[in-house]
């Protein structure tokens, strides 16, 4: 049905010039990183045309769709939405009752069951509802005091927006957004700044739930895309005055001063199966962190979100792992299947990382979550698993700290890190800005971690792997 509804915009990327996907909330957010906890007070919005982020309440007209078993827990989506002109939303106060009454959602919520539809038994393994959304620091909240020599490191980030847009009109001309300022504001010293080299052959599928490969690449296409994105990464760090660290000496020297970046690639698709291109990326582009697979089954191995083709890591994948070990590149097995991870662990002489995921006892088909056994393989190499702030797994930062705790219970605190996947989500995550890092640290302290353990999780553990892998 077509409805008119008003509320406040909560975009995934509040610094973007225009967005075509965001949440519309009944409650005015206190900051850009606040994702509503209650799914009955907000809806997903897909715009017919991009809309500039709005600080004030706005009114929209679109087709309301009720969601069933939405991974992020949302109940409704407004599709093909357009802003009402002139706006009919008030410019300041706007009550929850008015939000529901402004559209047919009031009728739908009246018949909603007590337990929201997106909260399934599978989600119960990896989420925890709480009484408050993402907490602000207060006089009573514990404050993390970083031990001397501690570095905060994000194991996986697309901060600054280096990824070439899937929109062919924007493509490689996608504008950057500020990165250094939010890193400084939150105290994030170093990020693994990841390019992605499968964007031209992957797309959003299953009603915006996941990415999938939709065509085969042309010869040389993904290699060329990699050259473009490596260039964008270096343009970004130059614009933002961010130091690129290439070894342990530069990391320990420049890291505490921040902001710094470790050049990373999410997926080895730019190699196109040619192992010698690892050397080129290491020398020419300063690559020091390489994820083997992403959203297409490539020459290196199988991925979690598609049926297996190779039976795990391929022989070419083995050669790439060995070459990374020899050169000094961190090997990342995120997105890879359990079989891929096991063979990578048997191959690598250095610790592995799985930069961004979360724990589930029984992940569903095509899930990006991992089992305890999957996590233990990484830990068995001396490696680190980065806990991922997906709203499909965690309702807010409180639930995320419990997810970190569960991971630590399985593999030990020395094998847990942070992988925010900044600007890499379809739906808004629960960690949207580096300004939230103090809140996350506080939540970890409340979860029972010591000051030293929080330092290990927020960077110290990855530093150990970087030292062992890169030298």
ROTINU-215254 format. One record per atom (N, C-alpha, C, O): residue in one letter; x, y, z. Coordinates in steps of 0.1 Angstrom, whole numbers, plus 5000, padded with zeros to 4 digits. Example, Ala and Ser with C-alpha at 12.3 -4.5 7.8 and 13.67 -1.06 7.14 Angstrom:
# ROTINU-215254
A513249435078A512349555078A513249675078A514249675085S512849785071S513749895071S512950005079S513450115080
This chain:
# ROTINU-215254
X500849885000X500050005000X500950125000X502050125005X500450234994X501150364994X500750445006X499550465008X501750495013X501450575025X502350705025X503250715018X501950795034X502750915037X503150895052X502350855060X504450915054X504950895068X506050985071X506851025061X506251035083X507251125087X508151075098X507650995106X509351125099X510251085110X511651145107X511751235099X512651085114X513951135113X514851035105X514750915107X515651085096X516551005088X517750965096X518451045103X518150835095X519350775101X520050705089X519850595087X520950775082X521650715071X522850625075X523350655086X523150535067X524350445069X525550535069X526550515077X525650625059X526750715058X526250855059X525950915049X526250915071X525751045073X526551155066X526051265065X527751125062X528551225055X528451225040X529151295033X527651125035X527551115020X526751235015X525851295022X526951275002X526251384996X524751344994X523951434995X524451224991X523151174989X523051024992X524050954990X521950984997X521750845001X520450794995X519450864994X520450664991X519150604986X518650494996X517650434993X519350475007X518950375017X519250435031X520350485033X518250435040X518450475054X517250425062X516350365057X517350445075X516250425084X515550545087X516050655087X514250535088X513350645093X512850615107X512150515109X513250705116X512950675130X511850765136X511750875132X511150705145X510150785152X510750885162X510150985166X511950845167X512650925177X513850995171X514550945163X513951125174X515151205169X516451145175X516551125187X517351105166X518551045171X519451145178X519451265175X520151095189X521051185196X522351215189X523051315191X522751115179X523951135172X523851045159X522850965158X524751065150X524750985137X524850845139X524550765130X525450795150X525750655152X524650575159X524850455162X523550645163X522550575171X521450505162X520750565155X521550375162X520550295155X519450255165X519750195175X518150275162X517150245171X517150095175X517350005166X516950065188X516849935192X515549865190X515549745186X514449945191X513149885189X512749885174X512549995169X512549775168X512149775154X510749825151X510449855139X509949845161X508649905159X508650055158X507650115156X509750115161X509850265161X510650315149X511050435148X510950225139X511750265127X511450175116X510950065118X511650225104X511450145092X512650165082X513250275083X512850065074X513850085063X513250165052X512050155049X514050245046X513550325034X514550305022X515750315024X513950275011X514650274998X514050384989X512950374985X514850484987X514450594979X514350564964X515150494959X513350624957X513350614943X514450694937X514950654926X514850804943X515950884939X516750924951X516150934962X518150934951X518950964962X518451104969X517951194962X518651104982X518151224990X519351264998X520051185005X519651394999X520651445008X520351415022X519151435026X521251385031X520951355045X520351485051X520651595049X519351455060X518551555066X518651555081X518551455087X518951675087X519051685101X517751705108X517551665120X516751755100X515451775106X514551665102X514851585093X513351665108X512351565104X511951585090X511951695085X511551475083X511151485069X509851395067X509651305075X509151415056X508051345052X508251275039X508851335030X507751145038X508051075026X506751005022X505850985030X506650975009X505550895003X506150774996X507050794988X505650654999X506150534992X505250414995X504250425002X505750304990X504950174991X505550105004X506650065004X504650075013X505050015026X504949855024X503949805019X506049795028X506149645027X506449595040X507349645047X505749485044X505949425057X507049315055X506949235045X508049315064X509149225063X508949095071X508449115082X509348985066X509348855074X510748805076X511448785066X511048785088X512448725091X513548805085X514448755080X513448945087X514549025082X515749005090X515649005103X516948985084X518148955092X518549065102X519049035113X518149195099X518549305108X517449325118X517549415127X516349255117X515249275127X514249375124X513249395132X514249445112X513349555109X512049485104X511949385098X510849555107X509549505105X508949555091X508249485085X509349675087X508749735075X509849805067X510849845071X509449815054X510349885044X509449975036X508449935031X509850095034X509250195025X509950185012X511150225011X509350145001X509950124988X509650234978X508450284979X510550264970X510350374959X509850504965X508950564960X510450534976X510050654984X510450784977X511450794971X509650884979X509851024974X509551114985X508651094993X510351224986X510051324996X508751404993X508551434981X507951435003X506751515000X507151664999X508051715006X506651724989X507051864986X505751944984X504951924975X505452044993X506252085004X506251985016X505251905017X507351975024X507351885035X506151905045X505752015048X505651795049X504451805059X504951765073X504151765082X506251735075X506751695088X507051815096X507551915090X506751815109X507151935117X508651945118X509351845116X509252055120X510652085120X511352055133X512552045133X510652035144X511352005157X510751885163X511151775160X509751895172X509151785179X508351695170X507651745161X508451565173X507651465165X507551345173X508551275175X506351315178X506251205187X506151065181X505851055169X506450965188X506350825183X504850795179X504650735169X503950845186X502550825182X502250885169X501550835161X502751005167X502551075154X503250995142X502750995131X504450935145X505150855135X504250745131X504150725119X503650665140X502850555137X501550595130X501050535121X501050705135X499750755130X499850815116X498850825109X501050855113X501250925100X501150835088X501150885076X501050705090X500950605079X500150485083X499750475095X500050395074X499250265077X500050175086X499550075090X501250215090X502050135099X501350115112X501550005119X500550205116X499850195129X498950075129X498750005139X498350045117X497449925116X498249795116X497749695122X499449795110X500249675110X500849645124X500849535128X501249755131X501849725144X500849675154X501249605163X499649715152X498649665161X498449515161X498049455171X498749455149X498549315149X499949235149X499949115147X500949315152X502249245153X502349165166X501849205176X503049045165X503248965177X504149035187X504949125183X504148985199X504949045209X506449035206X507249125210X506848925200X508248905196X508448945181X507748895173X509349045178X509349095165X509848985155X510548895159X509348995143X509448885133X510848855130X511148735127X511748955130X513148925126X513948855137X515048815134X513448845149X514148785160X513848635160X512948585167X514648555153X514448415152X515348335162X516148405168X515148205163X516048135172X517448145168X518348145177X517748145155X519148165151X519748295156X520848295160X518948405155X519448525160X519648525175X520448595180X518848445182X518948445196X520348395201X520748425212X521048325192X522448275196X523448395195X524448385202X523148495187X524148595185X523648735189X524348835186X522448755195X522048885199X521548885213X521248785219X521449015218X520949025232X520249155232X520849265230X518949165236X518249285237X518549355250X518849285260X518649485250X518949555262X518049675264X517149705255X518049735275X517149845278X517549975272X516650065271X518749995268X519250115262X519950095249X520549985248X519850185240X520650175228X522050225231X522450235242X522750245221X524250265222X524450375233X524050495231X525250345243X525350435255X526350545252X527450525246X526050665257X527050765257X527850755270X527450695280X529150805270X529950805281X529250895292X528650995289X529350855304X528750925315X529750915327X530750855327X529350995338X530250995350X530350855356X531350825362X529250775354X529350645361X529850535351X530150425356X529950555338X530450455329X531950445331X532650545332X532450315331X533950305332X534650355319X534050345308X535750415321X536550475311X537750395308X538550365318X538050365296X539150285292X540450375293X540450475286X541450335300X542650395301X543650315293X544150215299X544050355281X544950265273X546250245280X546950345283X546650125282X548050105288X549150155279X548850165267X550250195284X551350245276X551750155264X551750035266X551950215253X552250135241X551150075234X551350005223X549850095238X548750035232X548350105219X548450235218X548050035209X547550085196X546150035194X545849915196X545250125190X543950085185X543950055170X544450145163X543549945166X543649905152X542249845147X541749745153X541749895136X540549835130X541049735119X541749775110X540749605121X541249505112X540649515098X541149445089X539549585096X538849585083X538049705082X537049725089X538349795072X537649925071X537649965056X538649945049X536550025052X536450095040X536250245042X535750325034X536750295054X536650435058X537150525047X538150505040X536450645046X536850745035X536250715022X536250805013X535750595020X534950545008X535950534996X535750614986X536850444997X537750424985X537150324975X537650324964X536150254979X535550154969X534950214957X534150314959X535250174946X534650214933X533150184934X532750064937X532250284931X530850264932X530350154922X530850154911X529350074927X528749984917X527750064908X527350004898X527550184911X526750274902X527650314891X528550394893X527350274878X528250304867X528350454864X529350504858X527350534868X527350674866X528450734875X529150834871X528550684888X529550744897X530850674895X531850744894X530850544895X532050464892X533250504901X533150524913X534350534894X535650564901X535650714905X536650754912X534650794902X534550934905X533850954918X533451064922X533650844926X532950854938X533650954948X534850934950X533051054954X533751144963X534151074976X533450994981X535351114981X535751064994X534951145005X534351245002X535051085017X534451155028X535551155039X536451075038X535451245049X536451255059X536751125067X535851055070X537951105069X538450985076X539351015088X539050965099X540251105086X541251135097X540451195109X540851165121X539551285107X538851355118X538151265127X538351265139X537251175122X536651075131X537550985138X537350935149X538650945131X539650865137X540250935149X540350875160X540651055148X541151135159X540151155170X540451145182X538951185166X537851205176X537651085185X537351105197X537750965179X537450845187X538650775192X538550685200X539850825188X541050765193X541450635185X542150545191X541050625173X541450505165X542750545158X542850635150X543850465161X545150495156X545350445142X545950525134X544950325139X545350255127X544150185121X543350125128X543950195108X542950105101X543550025090X544450075083X543049905088X543449825076X542449875065X541249835065X542949965056X542150035046X541949945034X542949925027X540749885032X540549785023X539949835010X538849895010X540549804999X539949814986X539149694983X539249594990X538249694973X537449584969X537449574954X537249674947X537849454948X538049454934X537149354927X537449284917X535849344932X534849264925X533649344923X532549284918X533649474925X532449554925X531749554911X530549574910X532549554900X531849554887X531149434883X530349434874X531349324890X530749194887X529849144898X529449024897X529649214908X528749174919X527649284921X527849394916X526649244927X525449334929X524749294941X524849174946X523849384946X522949344957X521849264953X521249284942X521649154960X520549054956X519649024968X519849074979X518648934965X517748894976X517149004983X517149014995X516649104976X515949224982X516849294991X516449325003X518049324987X519049404995X519549335007X519849395017X519649195007X520149125018X521549085017X522249065027X522049065005X523449025003X523949054990X523149104981X525249044988X525849064975X526048924968X526248824975X526048924955X526348804947X526948844934X526748954929X527748754929X528348774915X527248754905X526448654906X527148834895X526048824885X526548804871X525748774862X527848814869X528448794856X529948754857X530548784868X530448694847X531948674847X532648794843X532248864834X533848824849X534548944845X535248924831X535548804827X535549024824X536349024812X537749004816X538149054826X538648944807X540048934810X540649074813X540449164805X541349084824X541949214827X541149314835X541649414840X539749284835X538849384841X539149404856X539149514861X539249294863X539449314878X540849354882X541049424892X541849324874X543149374876X543149524874X543649594882X542449574864X542349714861X541649784872X541949894877X540549724877X539849774888X540649784901X540649884908X541549684903X542449694914X543449814913X543649874923X543949834901X544849954899X544150084903X544750164909X542950094899X542150214902X541950234917X542050334922X541550124923X541250134937X542450154946X542450224956X543650084942X544850114950X545250264948X545650324958X545050314936X545250464934X544350544943X544850644949X543050504944X542150584952X542550574967X542450674974X543050464971X543450454985X544550544988X544550614999X545550554979X546650644981X546250794980X546850874987X545350814971X544850954970X544150994983X544251104988X543350904989X542650935001X543650955013X543551055020X544650875014X545550895025X546351025024X546751085033X546651055011X547351185009X546451305012X546851395019X545151295008X544251405011X544051425026X543951535031X543951305033X543651315047X544851315056X544751325068X546051325050X547351325057X547451215067X547751225078X547151095062X547250965069X548550895065X548850885053X549250845075X550550775072X550250635068X549450565074X550950585058X550850445054X551950375061X553150405060X551650265069X552650185076X552850065068X551949995064X554150025067X554449905059X555249805066X555549695060X555649825079X556349725086X556149755101X555549865105X556649675110X556449685124X557149815129X556649885138X558249845124X559049965128X558150095125X558050175134X557650105114X556750225111X555450225118X554950325122X554950105121X553650095128X553850135142X553050215148X554950095149X555150135163X555650275164X555450335175X556250325154X556750465154X555550565152X555450665159X554850545141X553750635137X552350605143X551550695144X552150475146X550850435151X550350515162X549150565162X551150535173X550550615184X550250755181X549350815188X550850815171X550550955167X549250955159X548451045160X548950845151X547750835143X547450965135X548151065136X546450955126X545950835120X546850765110X547550835103X546850635110X547650555101X546750455093X545650425098X547350405082X546550305074X547550195070X548750215067X547050075070X547649955064X546949925052X545749895052X547549935040X546849905028X546449765027X547249675028X545149745024X544549605024X543749585012X543249685005X543449465009X542549434998X541549325003X541949225008X540249355001X539149265004X538849174992X538149224983X539449054991X539348974980X540548984971X541049094969X541048874966X542248874957X541848864942X542648824934X540648914939X540148904926X541048984916X541148944904X541749084920X542549164911X543749084906X544449114896X544148974914X545248884909X544848814896X545748784888X543548784895X543048704883X543848574882X544148524871X544248514894X544848394894X546348394891X547048294891X546948514890X548348534887X549148564900X549048674905X549848464905X550448484918X551548594918X551748654928X552148614907X553248724906X552648864909X553448954912X551348874908X550749004910X550749044925X550549154929X550948934934X551048964948X552349054950X552349144958X553449014944X554649084944X554449234940X554949324946X553749244928X553549384923X552749464933X553149584935X551649414939X550849484948X551649524961X551549634966X552549434965X553449454977X554349574974X554549664983X554949574962X556049674959X555449804955X555749914959X554449794945X553949914939X552849984947X552850104947X552049904954X550949964961X551049954976X550150004983X552149904981X552349884996X551349795003X550949815014X550849694996X549849605001X550549525013X551549475011X549849525024X550349455036X549349365043X549649295053X548149355037X547049275043X546149235031X545549315025X546049105029X545349045018X544248945022X544648845028X543048975019X541948885021X541748805008X541748854997X541748675009X541748584998X540548584989X540648584977X539348594995X538048584988X537148694992X537348755003X536148724984X535048814988X533748764984X533248664989X533048824974X531648784971X531548714958X530448704952X532648664952X532548574941X533548464943X534648484949X533148344939X534048234939X535248254929X535048244917X536348294935X537448324925X538448214924X538148104928X539648244918X540648144915X541248084928X541947984927X541048154939X541748104951X540948014960X541447934968X539548024959X538747934967X537347964968X536848054962X536647894977X535247904979X534848004990X535648044998X533648054989X533148154998X531948105006X531248015002X531648175017X530548135026X529248155020X528248085023X529048255011X527748295007X527348234993X526348274988X528148134988X527748064976X528147914978X528947884986X527447824970X527747684971X529247664967X529747734959X529947564974X531347544971X531547494957X530747414952X532647534951X533047484938X534347414938X534547314931X535347464946X536647404946X536947304958X537947244958X536047294967X536347214979X537247284989X537947214997X537247414989X538047494998X539047584991X538747644981X540347584996X541347664990X541947584979X542247464980X542147654968X542747594956X544247584957X544847644966X544847524947X546347514946X546947654944X547947694949X546247734936X546647874934X546547954947X547348034950X545447924954X545247984968X546447954977X546948034984X546847824977X547947784985X549247864981X549947914990X549447884968X550647954964X550548104968X551548164971X549348164968X549248304972X549548314987X550148404991X549048214995X549348225010X550848215012X551348285020X551448125005X552948105006X553648225002X554648265008X553248294991X553848414987X553648534997X554648604999X552448535003X552248635013X553148615025X553748705030X553348495029X554248455040X555648505037X556348555046X556048475025X557448505021X557748655020X558748705025X556748735015X556948875013X556748955026X557449045029X555748915034X555448985046X554049055045X553949175046X553048975042X551649025040X550748945049X550848825049X549949005057X548948945066X547948865057X547448925048X547648745060X546648665052X545348665060X545248625072X544348705053X542948725059X542048625052X541948615039X541348535060X540448435054X539048465056X538148375055X538648595059X537248635059X536548605046X537148605036X535248565047X534448525036X534748385031X533948325024X535848325035X536148195030X535448085038X535048105049X535247975031X534547855038X535447795048X536647815049X534747715056X535547645067X536647555061X537747545066X536347485050X537347405043X538447495038X539647455039X538147615032X539247705028X540147735040X541347735039X539447775051X540247815063X541147705068X542247725072X540647585068X541447475073X542647445064X543747425070X542547455051X543747435043X544647555044X545847535043X544147675045X545047795047X545847785059X546947815060X545147725070X545847715083X546947605082X548047625087X546747505074X547747395072X548847445063X549947405064X548547545055X549547605045X550447705052X551647705050X549847805059X550547925063X551547895074X551247815083X552647955074X553647955084X553548075094X554248085103X552548155091X552348275099X550848275104X550048205098X550548355114X549148355119X548248405109X548548495101X547048355109X545948395100X545048495108X545048495120X544348585100X543248665106X542048635098X542048605087X540948645105X539548645099X539048785104X538548795115X539148885095X539049015099X537649065104X537549155112X536549005099X535249055103X534148945102X533848905091X533748905113X532648805114X532048805128X532448895136X531248715131X530748695145X530448545147X530348475137X530148515159X530048375163X528548335163X527648405168X528348215157X526948155158X527147995159X528047945152X526447935167X526547785168X526147715156X526847625152X525147765149X524647695137X524347805127X523147845125X525347865120X525047965110X524147905099X524247795095X523247995094X522347945083X523047945070X524247985069X522447885060X523047875047X523348015042X522548115043X524548035035X525048165030X525248265041X525348385038X525448225053X525648315064X527148355064X528048275061X527448475068X528848525070X529248495085X530448525088X528448435093X528848405107X529648275107X529648205097X530348255118X531248135118X530948055131X530348105141X531247925130X531047835141X532247845151X533247895147X532047795163X533247785172X534447715167X535547755168X534147595159X535247525153X536047605143X537247605142X535247685135X535847775125X536747875132X537847895127X536247935143X537048025150X538347965156X539348025156X538147845161X539347775168X540447755158X541647745161X540147725145X541147705135X542047835134X543247825133X541447945134X542148075133X543048085145X544248125144X542448065157X543248085169X544347985170X545448015176X544147865164X545247765164X546447805157X547547755159X546347905148X547547955141X548248065148X549248125144X547648105160X548048225167X547348355162X547748465166X546348335154X545748445147X544648515155X544448495167X543848605148X542848685155X541548685146X541648695134X540448685153X539148705146X538548845150X538448875162X538248925140X537649055143X536149045144X535548995135X535649085155X534149085157X533549205149X534049315150X532549175143X531949255132X530649315137X529749235142X530349445136X529249505142X527949505134X527249605133X527649395128X526449385120X525149385128X525049325138X524249465124X522949475131X522149355129X521149335136X522549265120X521849135119X522249045130X521548945132X523449065136X523848985148X523649055161X523348985171X523849185161X523749265174X522849375173X522749455163X522049395183X521049505184X521749635186X521249745181X522849645194X523449765198X524849735203X525249615202X525549835208X526949805213X526949715225X527949645227X525949725233X525849635245X525849485240X526549405246X525049455230X524949325225X526249285218X526649175219X526849385212X528149355205X529249315215X530049225213X529249385227X530249345237X530049205242X530949135246X528749165243X528549025246X528948935235X529448825238X528848975223X529448895212X530948875213X531448775210X531548985216X533048975219X533348885230X534248805229X532548885240X532748805252X532548655248X533348565252X531548625240X531348485236X532548435227X532948325229X533048525219X534148485210X535348455219X536148365217X535648545229X536748525238X536548395246X537548325249X535348365250X535148235257X535548115249X535948015254X535348125236X535648015227X537148005223X537647895224X537748115220X539148115215X540148175224X541348165222X539748245235X540648315244X540748465239X540648495228X540948545249X540948695246X542048735237X541948835231X543148655237X544348695229X544048675214X544848705205X542848615210X542548585196X541348665191X540748615182X541048775198X539848845194X540248995191X541049055198X539649045180X539949185176X538649255172X537549205174X538849365165X537749445160X537849465145X538949515141X536849425138X536749455124X535449525120X534449455119X535549655119X534249735118X533549725105X532349735104X534349685094X533749695080X533149825078X532049835071X533749935082X533250065081X532850095067X533650085057X531650145064X531050175052X530950055042X530850075030X530949935048X530849815040X529549745041X529349635035X528549795048X527249725051X526149775041X526149885036X525249685039X523949715032X523049785042X522549895039X522849725053X521949775064X522849845074X524049805076X522349945081X523250015091X523749925102X522949855108X525049925105X525649845115X525449915129X524850025129X525849855140X525749915153X526950005156X526950065167X528049995148X529150085150X529350155136X529850095127X529050285136X528950355123X530050465122X530250525112X530750495133X531750605133X532850575143X532550515154X534050605140X535150585149X534950675162X535650645172X534050775161X533750845173X533150765184X533150795196X532650645180X532050555190X533050465197X532650385206X534250475194X535250385200X535350395215X535350285221X535250505221X535250515236X534050445242X534050385252X532850455235X531650385240X531850235239X531450165248X532450185228X532650045227X533649995238X533449895244X534750065240X535650035251X534950025264X535249935272X534150125267X533350135279X532450005281X532349945291X531849975270X530949855270X531749725273X531249635280X532949715267X533749595270X534149595284X534249485290X534449705290X534749705305X533549665313X533749585322X532449705309X531149665316X530949515314X530349455323X531349465303X531149315301X532149235309X532049115309X533049295316X533949225324X535449215320X536249155327X535749275308X537149275304X537949375312X537449475316X539249335314X540149435321X540649545312X540449535300X541249645317X541749745309X542749695299X542749735287X543649605304X544649545295X543949455284X544449465272X542949385288X542249295278X541549385267X541549345255X540949495271X540349585261X541349635252X541149645240X542549665257X543649705248X544049605238X544349635226X544049475242X544449365233X543349355223X543649335211X542049355226X540949335217X540949455207X540749425195X541149575211X541049695202X542249715194X542349815187X543249635195X544449655186X545649575189X546449535180X545849535202X547149465206X547249335199X548349295196X546149265198X546249125192X546549135177X547349055173X545949225170X546349235156X547749285155X548449235145X548249375163X549649415163X550549295164X551549295157X550249205172X551049085173X551149005160X552148955156X549948985154X549948915141X550748995130X551448935122X550549125130X551249205120X552749195122X553549175112X553249195134X554649185137X555149045132X556249035126X554348945135X554848805131X554748785115X555548715110X553748855109X553548835095X554348925086X554948885075X554449055089X555049155081X556549175085X557349205076X556849175098X558249195102X558549345104X559649375107
